[in-house]
Each structure stands twice: as C-alpha cells, then as structure tokens.
Amino acid sequence: MAGTSHGHTPAAWTGVIIAFIGFCVSGAFTVMAMPLGFWAGVVVIAIGGIVGLGMRAAGLGQPKQKAPRTQTQS
C-alpha cells in the first residue's frame, strides 16, 4: 500500500477519531464495571462510522477511481 492515499481524508480521520473516543469511553466504563457507560461508548463508536460515511457521501472522502480497462485478445 505504499504510495497510496488510503485513509488520508477528512472523512477517514474524523470517523476514526470519534470511534477511538468511543473505544476509550467503553474501556473506561468496563474497568469501572458500569454497563450503561460501556454501551454508551459502543454507540459513540457506531456514530463515528456513520459520521465517516456521511462525510464521504458529502465529498470529503477519497474520490472513487475507475477500474483500469483490460484488453482482451480475440
């Protein structure tokens, strides 16, 4: 994957940061043995994915590239 721009977009960064915050929240509440806080963190993780997809749909993600055409011999 060297030389690609995979994941270097505002949509990817934002989604991952939000999901990481949710992961930290879930982990902290797991240690404190508080299930409600754990599930709140899981919801934040899902929100991170939704935000990332929404930002990609808004044009802040990596542009789609067309597949290279292959030539066939007949």
C-alpha positions as CSV (number, residue, x, y, z in Angstrom):
1,M,0.0,0.0,0.0
2,A,3.0,2.3,-0.1
3,G,2.3,5.3,-2.2
4,T,-1.5,5.3,-1.8
5,S,-3.6,7.9,-0.1
6,H,-5.8,5.3,1.6
7,G,-7.3,6.9,4.7
8,H,-5.8,10.3,4.4
9,T,-9.0,12.2,4.1
10,P,-11.1,14.3,6.5
11,A,-13.8,11.7,6.5
12,A,-11.5,8.9,7.5
13,W,-9.7,11.0,10.2
14,T,-13.0,12.2,11.7
15,G,-14.6,8.8,11.7
16,V,-11.6,7.1,13.3
17,I,-11.1,9.8,16.0
18,I,-14.8,9.6,17.0
19,A,-14.6,5.8,17.1
20,F,-11.4,6.0,19.1
21,I,-13.1,8.2,21.7
22,G,-15.9,5.7,21.9
23,F,-13.4,2.9,22.4
24,C,-11.8,4.8,25.3
25,V,-15.2,5.5,26.9
26,S,-16.2,1.9,26.6
27,G,-12.9,0.7,28.0
28,A,-13.0,3.1,31.0
29,F,-16.6,2.1,31.9
30,T,-15.7,-1.6,31.5
31,V,-13.0,-1.1,34.1
32,M,-15.4,0.7,36.4
33,A,-18.0,-2.1,35.9
34,M,-20.7,0.2,34.6
35,P,-22.6,-1.4,31.7
36,L,-24.6,1.6,30.8
37,G,-21.4,3.6,30.2
38,F,-19.9,0.8,28.2
39,W,-22.9,0.7,25.9
40,A,-22.8,4.5,25.5
41,G,-19.3,4.1,24.3
42,V,-20.4,1.4,21.8
43,V,-23.0,3.9,20.5
44,V,-20.3,6.5,20.1
45,I,-18.2,4.0,18.1
46,A,-21.2,3.4,15.7
47,I,-21.7,7.2,15.4
48,G,-18.1,7.5,14.3
49,G,-18.8,5.1,11.4
50,I,-21.9,6.9,10.5
51,V,-20.2,10.3,10.5
52,G,-17.3,9.0,8.4
53,L,-19.8,7.6,5.8
54,G,-21.8,10.8,5.8
55,M,-18.7,12.9,5.3
56,R,-17.6,10.6,2.4
57,A,-21.0,11.0,0.8
58,A,-20.6,14.8,1.2
59,G,-17.4,14.6,-0.9
60,L,-14.8,14.7,1.9
61,G,-13.6,11.2,1.3
62,Q,-11.3,9.7,-1.2
63,P,-12.6,10.1,-4.8
64,K,-13.7,6.9,-6.5
65,Q,-11.3,5.7,-9.2
66,K,-12.3,4.0,-12.3
67,A,-11.1,0.5,-12.7
68,P,-8.4,0.2,-15.5
69,R,-9.7,-1.3,-18.7
70,T,-8.2,-4.5,-19.7
71,Q,-7.7,-5.5,-23.2
72,T,-8.8,-8.9,-24.3
73,Q,-7.4,-10.7,-27.3
74,S,-9.7,-12.5,-29.7
